[in-house]
Amino acid sequence: PRVIFRRHMGIVLRREAERLQSLFDDFLNVTGPCRLQRSPTNVNDIVRRLCEFFGPMAHSHGIQIECRITDDPVLCDLDEKLFSQALLNLVINAQEAMPDGGTLFLFTARTNDAVTVSVGDTGLGIPPEMQDRVFRPFFSTKATGTGLGLSFVQRIVDEHGGRIHLHSEAGKG
């Protein structure tokens, strides 16, 4: 019995250490220095890879991915690694907002000098009284959330000179 208890405690402690390291990493991403390593990047390629990477996970949660990418390359001078991570954070949030499955939307568009990447879902939505707080550090609607994921997204978008907009209706995603 003691061997089993020690093994179980070792697993629990390892998971907790990994969780704390992840929390610390997220905190540094929000508060630490951000040095973008920009290069000309096709945003369509990032979105396409994200759809391919996240597809199996989404499918296992009963989520269909609708990925609409423009035919022409959408080139933008950005830090591909950070931008990819910001998009992944949005996709994970969308997946968590659809506990019973649904549809995840990823779209790209180019108009004049602007590039638009849209992430949407058919999930639970965000009540109007919470919408102005979702990008603030440490605000979370999840019992186990750190409240750092969306603030990280906001920071990366800001650092790139972009804008992020939220449109949500409770019960509609």
Buried (B, 14 or more C-beta within 10 A) or exposed (E): EEEEEEEEEEEEEEEEEEEEEEEEEBBEBBEEEBEBEBEEBBBBBBBBEBBEEBBEEBEEBEBEBEBEBBEEBBBBEBBBEBBBBBBBBBBEBBBBBBEEBBBBBBBBBBEEEEBBBBBBBBBBBBEEEEBEBBBEBEBBBEEEBBBBBBBBBBBBBEBBEBEBEEEBEEEEB
